Amino acid sequence: MLKLFGGNREPEESPAEAEAPKAGLFERMKQAVSRTRESLATRIEGIAALTREVNEQDFEDLEAVLLTSDLGVQTTSTVLEALRDRARRKAIEGGEELRALLKEQLQAILLAPQRAIPRPDAPPKVTFLVGVNGTGKTTSSGKLAAWSRAQGRSVLLCAADTFRAAAIEQLEVWAGRSGVEMIKTRHGGDPAAVLFDAISAAKARAIDELYVDTAGRLHTKTGLMDELDKMRRTAARLIPGAPHEVLLVMDATTGQNGLQQARLFTESAGVTGIVLTKLDGTAKGGIAVAIARELNLPVRFVGVGEQMADLLEFSPEAFVDSLLE
């Protein structure tokens, strides 16, 4: 049975949110990656003095720094190969030039999988949020709703994680905070059925964006993955091309372990982009570069805190500048 909660009213802000300065993207990103920058930029400064030529020992030191920042072996090898090739053709004169060339390499990797975001011919645009429990799917769903509303679009949330009563209750709280309506069913209900109701409601009301919070699952859980396929078929039957985005929510603090899980998940769930949460809580922010290089997926959003506005649309340029300045 369809149940509609909330309304497209003005989002509520906590006192802390209301008083928080509306910093620019670069400054907010810089704050979020401060732990990674401390271990990366500071150590790069010590690799090569500004007045001497970068040599092989410097490249070996840089390799250790990049691995520590969780770029991973494959991505680090790709970056170093390009830098060594540049050095063979023309000497790299000191740390500042090395930093500039490293920026170019990291930005190129992050930009490579970026692609135009699909928009349906008629609303709504349907976005699934998938991933394992504990990564922040439900919280990210609520924050995305608030982000879309800030862009001037109407939003509906769908509570399709029917296995956990807590997930439905949590999403209801975020719907209230974001000022959007939410469609849910009883605990243990059919996720495809509540999705059907949500899409039907979104179409009837010409809602711009429908965000679907799905159950936490592992790629190895065949029953749950089959259920996700059923939801995809339901969406496509009601709206050609839906779901238009499937965002995998990853916890940045899990680093390379999370990357391996994401690789397997991507193969089975049709993931189109990444929401990287808890970026502010790790010194291994280089995982964003590894995602782009090894999964060929764009990082679409990054979580940088607990507040409603602490979900930023990802900018490769701002991210790399924040890491290396």
C-alpha positions as CSV (number, residue, x, y, z in Angstrom):
1,M,0.0,0.0,0.0
2,L,1.4,3.4,-1.0
3,K,2.0,5.8,1.8
4,L,3.0,9.4,1.2
5,F,4.9,11.4,3.8
6,G,6.3,14.9,4.0
7,G,6.0,17.7,1.4
8,N,8.0,19.9,-0.8
9,R,8.4,22.6,1.8
10,E,11.5,24.6,2.7
11,P,14.2,22.3,4.0
12,E,14.9,22.6,7.7
13,E,18.3,23.6,8.9
14,S,19.8,22.8,12.3
15,P,21.4,25.8,14.1
16,A,24.8,24.5,13.2
17,E,23.9,24.4,9.5
18,A,22.3,27.8,9.6
19,E,25.4,29.4,11.1
20,A,27.9,27.5,8.9
21,P,29.6,29.8,6.4
22,K,28.7,29.1,2.8
23,A,32.2,28.4,1.7
24,G,33.1,27.9,-1.9
25,L,33.6,24.5,-3.4
26,F,37.4,24.7,-3.4
27,E,37.5,25.7,0.3
28,R,35.1,23.0,1.3
29,M,37.0,20.4,-0.7
30,K,40.2,21.6,0.8
31,Q,38.8,21.1,4.3
32,A,37.5,17.7,3.4
33,V,40.8,16.3,2.1
34,S,43.0,18.0,4.7
35,R,44.2,14.7,6.2
36,T,45.1,13.4,2.8
37,R,46.8,16.7,1.8
38,E,48.9,16.6,5.0
39,S,50.4,13.3,4.0
40,L,50.6,13.9,0.3
41,A,51.5,17.5,-0.5
42,T,53.8,17.9,2.5
43,R,55.8,14.8,1.6
44,I,56.0,15.8,-2.0
45,E,57.7,19.0,-1.0
46,G,60.4,17.0,0.6
47,I,61.0,14.7,-2.4
48,A,62.8,17.3,-4.5
49,A,64.3,20.6,-3.6
50,L,63.1,23.4,-5.9
51,T,66.6,23.9,-7.4
52,R,67.5,20.4,-8.4
53,E,66.5,18.0,-11.1
54,V,64.1,15.2,-10.2
55,N,65.8,11.8,-10.4
56,E,64.9,8.1,-10.1
57,Q,65.2,8.1,-6.3
58,D,62.6,10.9,-6.3
59,F,60.2,8.8,-8.3
60,E,60.6,5.9,-5.9
61,D,59.9,8.2,-3.0
62,L,56.8,9.6,-4.9
63,E,55.6,6.0,-5.4
64,A,55.6,5.4,-1.7
65,V,53.7,8.6,-1.1
66,L,51.0,7.8,-3.7
67,L,50.6,4.3,-2.4
68,T,50.2,5.7,1.1
69,S,47.4,7.9,-0.1
70,D,45.6,4.9,-1.5
71,L,45.9,5.4,-5.2
72,G,46.6,1.7,-5.5
73,V,49.4,-0.1,-7.3
74,Q,47.9,0.1,-10.8
75,T,47.0,3.8,-10.7
76,T,50.3,4.7,-9.1
77,S,52.2,2.7,-11.8
78,T,50.3,4.6,-14.5
79,V,51.1,8.0,-13.0
80,L,54.8,7.2,-12.5
81,E,55.2,5.8,-16.0
82,A,53.8,9.0,-17.5
83,L,56.1,11.1,-15.3
84,R,59.2,9.0,-16.1
85,D,58.4,9.3,-19.8
86,R,58.2,13.1,-19.4
87,A,61.5,13.1,-17.6
88,R,63.2,11.1,-20.3
89,R,62.1,13.6,-22.9
90,K,62.8,16.7,-20.8
91,A,64.2,16.9,-17.3
92,I,61.8,17.8,-14.5
93,E,63.3,20.8,-12.8
94,G,62.5,20.4,-9.1
95,G,59.5,20.0,-6.9
96,E,57.2,22.7,-8.3
97,E,57.4,21.3,-11.8
98,L,56.9,17.8,-10.4
99,R,53.8,19.0,-8.5
100,A,52.4,20.6,-11.6
101,L,52.9,17.5,-13.8
102,L,51.4,15.3,-11.1
103,K,48.3,17.6,-11.0
104,E,47.9,17.1,-14.8
105,Q,48.1,13.4,-14.5
106,L,45.6,13.1,-11.6
107,Q,43.2,15.4,-13.2
108,A,43.4,13.6,-16.6
109,I,42.6,10.3,-14.8
110,L,39.6,11.8,-12.9
111,L,38.2,13.5,-16.0
112,A,38.5,10.4,-18.3
113,P,35.3,8.6,-17.1
114,Q,33.3,11.8,-16.7
115,R,30.2,11.8,-19.0
116,A,27.0,13.7,-19.6
117,I,24.3,12.9,-17.0
118,P,21.3,11.3,-18.8
119,R,18.1,13.2,-18.6
120,P,14.8,11.5,-19.6
121,D,12.5,13.0,-22.3
122,A,9.9,13.5,-19.6
123,P,10.2,13.5,-15.8
124,P,11.0,11.9,-13.5
125,K,14.7,11.1,-13.7
126,V,15.1,7.9,-11.6
127,T,18.3,7.3,-9.6
128,F,19.0,4.2,-7.6
129,L,21.4,4.3,-4.6
130,V,23.1,0.9,-4.1
131,G,25.8,-0.6,-2.0
132,V,26.5,-2.5,1.2
133,N,25.0,-1.5,4.6
134,G,27.0,1.1,6.6
135,T,28.3,3.1,3.7
136,G,25.8,5.9,4.0
137,K,23.2,5.1,1.3
138,T,20.1,6.4,3.2
139,T,21.9,9.5,4.4
140,S,23.2,10.2,0.9
141,S,19.7,9.7,-0.5
142,G,18.4,12.5,1.9
143,K,21.3,14.8,1.1
144,L,20.9,14.3,-2.7
145,A,17.2,15.3,-2.3
146,A,18.3,18.5,-0.5
147,W,21.0,19.1,-3.2
148,S,18.4,18.7,-6.0
149,R,16.0,21.0,-4.3
150,A,18.7,23.6,-4.0
151,Q,19.1,23.3,-7.8
152,G,15.4,24.2,-8.1
153,R,14.1,20.7,-9.0
154,S,11.2,18.9,-7.4
155,V,12.1,15.7,-5.6
156,L,10.5,12.5,-4.3
157,L,12.2,9.9,-2.2
158,C,11.4,6.1,-2.3
159,A,12.1,3.9,0.7
160,A,12.9,0.7,-1.1
161,D,15.1,-0.7,1.7
162,T,12.2,-2.6,3.2
163,F,14.3,-5.1,5.0
164,R,15.4,-2.7,7.7
165,A,12.7,-0.8,9.6
166,A,15.5,1.6,10.8
167,A,16.3,2.5,7.1
168,I,12.7,3.5,6.4
169,E,12.6,5.6,9.6
170,Q,15.9,7.2,8.9
171,L,14.9,8.1,5.3
172,E,11.7,9.6,6.7
173,V,13.7,11.9,9.0
174,W,15.9,13.0,6.0
175,A,12.8,13.6,3.9
176,G,11.5,15.9,6.6
177,R,14.8,17.7,6.8
178,S,15.1,18.0,3.1
179,G,11.6,19.2,2.7
180,V,10.5,16.5,0.2
181,E,7.9,13.8,0.1
182,M,8.6,10.1,0.6
183,I,6.9,7.0,-0.5
184,K,7.2,3.9,1.7
185,T,5.5,0.6,2.5
186,R,5.5,-1.6,5.5
187,H,8.6,-3.2,6.9
188,G,9.2,-6.4,4.9
189,G,7.2,-5.3,1.9
190,D,8.1,-5.8,-1.8
191,P,10.7,-3.2,-2.9
192,A,9.6,-3.4,-6.5
193,A,6.0,-2.7,-5.5
194,V,7.0,0.4,-3.5
195,L,9.1,1.5,-6.4
196,F,6.1,1.1,-8.8
197,D,4.1,3.3,-6.5
198,A,6.8,5.9,-6.3
199,I,7.3,6.1,-10.0
200,S,3.6,6.3,-10.6
201,A,3.3,9.1,-8.1
202,A,6.3,10.9,-9.5
203,K,4.9,10.7,-13.1
204,A,1.4,11.9,-12.0
205,R,2.9,14.9,-10.3
206,A,5.6,15.6,-12.9
207,I,8.3,15.3,-10.2
208,D,11.8,16.1,-11.6
209,E,13.9,13.7,-9.5
210,L,13.1,10.3,-7.9
211,Y,15.8,9.0,-5.5
212,V,15.5,5.3,-4.6
213,D,17.2,4.1,-1.4
214,T,17.7,0.3,-2.0
215,A,18.6,-2.4,0.5
216,G,22.2,-2.9,1.5
217,R,23.5,-6.0,-0.3
218,L,26.6,-7.8,-1.3
219,H,27.3,-8.9,-4.9
220,T,27.5,-12.5,-3.5
221,K,23.9,-12.4,-2.2
222,T,22.1,-13.8,-5.2
223,G,18.6,-13.3,-3.9
224,L,19.1,-9.6,-3.2
225,M,20.8,-9.1,-6.5
226,D,17.9,-10.7,-8.3
227,E,15.6,-8.4,-6.4
228,L,17.6,-5.4,-7.6
229,D,17.2,-6.7,-11.2
230,K,13.5,-6.9,-10.6
231,M,13.5,-3.3,-9.5
232,R,15.5,-2.3,-12.6
233,R,12.9,-4.1,-14.8
234,T,10.1,-2.4,-13.0
235,A,11.6,1.1,-13.5
236,A,12.3,0.4,-17.2
237,R,8.8,-0.8,-17.8
238,L,7.3,2.4,-16.4
239,I,9.9,4.8,-17.8
240,P,12.1,4.0,-20.8
241,G,15.7,4.1,-19.9
242,A,15.2,4.0,-16.2
243,P,17.0,3.9,-13.9
244,H,18.9,6.8,-15.5
245,E,21.7,6.6,-12.8
246,V,22.8,3.9,-10.5
247,L,25.0,5.4,-7.8
248,L,27.2,3.1,-5.8
249,V,27.8,4.5,-2.3
250,M,31.3,3.8,-1.1
251,D,32.9,4.6,2.3
252,A,36.2,6.3,1.5
253,T,37.8,5.1,4.8
254,T,37.7,1.5,3.5
255,G,40.2,2.4,0.8
256,Q,41.4,-0.4,-1.5
257,N,39.2,-3.0,0.3
258,G,36.2,-0.9,-0.7
259,L,37.5,-0.6,-4.2
260,Q,37.6,-4.4,-4.7
261,Q,34.1,-4.7,-3.4
262,A,33.0,-1.9,-5.8
263,R,34.6,-3.6,-8.7
264,L,32.6,-6.8,-8.1
265,F,29.4,-4.8,-7.4
266,T,29.8,-2.7,-10.5
267,E,29.9,-5.9,-12.7
268,S,26.5,-7.1,-11.3
269,A,24.5,-3.9,-10.6
270,G,25.0,-1.7,-13.6
271,V,26.6,1.1,-11.6
272,T,27.1,4.4,-13.5
273,G,28.8,6.6,-10.8
274,I,30.1,6.8,-7.3
275,V,29.1,8.6,-4.2
276,L,32.2,8.7,-2.0
277,T,31.2,9.2,1.6
278,K,33.3,10.0,4.7
279,L,36.1,11.7,2.6
280,D,36.8,14.0,5.5
281,G,37.6,11.1,7.8
282,T,40.5,9.5,5.9
283,A,44.1,10.3,4.9
284,K,43.5,8.0,1.9
285,G,41.6,10.3,-0.4
286,G,43.6,9.1,-3.3
287,I,41.0,6.3,-3.6
288,A,38.9,8.7,-5.7
289,V,41.7,8.6,-8.4
290,A,41.9,4.8,-8.1
291,I,38.1,4.5,-8.7
292,A,38.3,6.6,-11.9
293,R,41.3,4.7,-13.2
294,E,40.4,1.1,-12.2
295,L,36.6,1.1,-12.4
296,N,36.3,3.7,-15.2
297,L,33.5,5.3,-13.3
298,P,33.0,9.0,-12.4
299,V,32.9,10.1,-8.8
300,R,29.7,12.1,-8.8
301,F,29.4,13.3,-5.2
302,V,31.6,13.3,-2.1
303,G,30.4,13.3,1.5
304,V,32.4,15.7,3.6
305,G,30.5,15.8,6.9
306,E,27.3,15.0,8.8
307,Q,25.2,18.0,7.9
308,M,22.5,18.2,5.2
309,A,24.7,20.4,2.9
310,D,27.8,18.2,3.4
311,L,27.4,16.4,0.1
312,L,29.4,18.1,-2.7
313,E,29.1,17.6,-6.5
314,F,32.5,16.3,-7.4
315,S,35.0,18.5,-9.3
316,P,38.2,16.8,-10.5
317,E,39.9,20.1,-10.8
318,A,38.9,21.3,-7.3
319,F,39.8,17.9,-5.8
320,V,43.3,17.8,-7.2
321,D,44.0,21.4,-6.4
322,S,42.9,20.8,-2.9
323,L,45.2,17.8,-2.6
324,L,48.3,19.4,-3.9
325,E,48.2,23.1,-2.9
